[in-house]
Amino acid sequence: MALQANVPQVRLPTKMAHCVFRTDDIGAVRDWWCTVLGAQVVHENEFICFISYDDEHHRMAFVNRGQPGRYESRNGTLEHIAYTMGTFGDLMDHYERLRAEGILPVRTINHGPTTSMYYADPDGNGVEFQVENFATMAECIEFMNGPVFAENPIGVLFDADVLLERFRRGDPLAELVQQGSAPAA
C-alpha cells in the first residue's frame, strides 16, 4: 500500500494482545474458555482471572462485576480489546499522534507486565495500546506470581504527558517502564 503525500506515517500495532470480559460468574466463564481454547490459568483471585493458551502472558481476563466499589459497572460484558505496540517508542509516538488529533486516553496504567493506554470509541468501547515491560515471558510470569502483582493486579496510574516528556529527553527505558515512573496528576 502506497502512502499518500502529507499523511503522517502511522505506527501500527504488532498484534492483538488480549480481551477482557466482565462477568458475574468467573468460574463458569473461566472453565468454558479454558476448555474451548485449551488455556491455562496464569493468575486468579476473587476479583480477576487471567488465562493464556500461547506465548502471551494472558489472552483473556475475566473481571468479577459483583464486587461493588472495586470496578466500574457498565452494560455489556466486553471490557476492551488490546493491541501490543512493537516498542515503547511506538507507544509514545502513537499517544502523541492521537493527542494531536484530540484523542486522549481515558486511563493510563502501568500494570507491571505492560505499560498501557486505554481509549474509548464514541460508543464507549474500550481499546488498549500496550507495550511489554519485561524482556522475557519467564520474567513476566515471575512478576505476575509475586507479591506486588498479588497485592495489585491492576497496576498504577501514570501521567502520559510526563512519561512522554521523560522518554523524549532520553531517560532510560528500564526506568520508564517501572510502576510509579510518571505519577498521575
Sequence and secondary structure as in RCSB ss.txt:
>XXXX:A:sequence
MALQANVPQVRLPTKMAHCVFRTDDIGAVRDWWCTVLGAQVVHENEFICFISYDDEHHRMAFVNRGQPGRYESRN
GTLEHIAYTMGTFGDLMDHYERLRAEGILPVRTINHGPTTSMYYADPDGNGVEFQVENFATMAECIEFMNGPVFA
ENPIGVLFDADVLLERFRRGDPLAELVQQGSAPAA
>XXXX:A:secstr
    TT       SEEEEEEEEES HHHHHHHHHHHHT EEEEE SSEEEEESSSSS SEEEEETTSTTTS   S
SSEEEEEEE SSHHHHHHHHHHHHHTT   SEEEE SSEEEEEEE TT  EEEEEEE SSSHHHHHHHHTSHHHH
H SS EEB HHHHHHHHHTT  HHHHTSTTSSB  
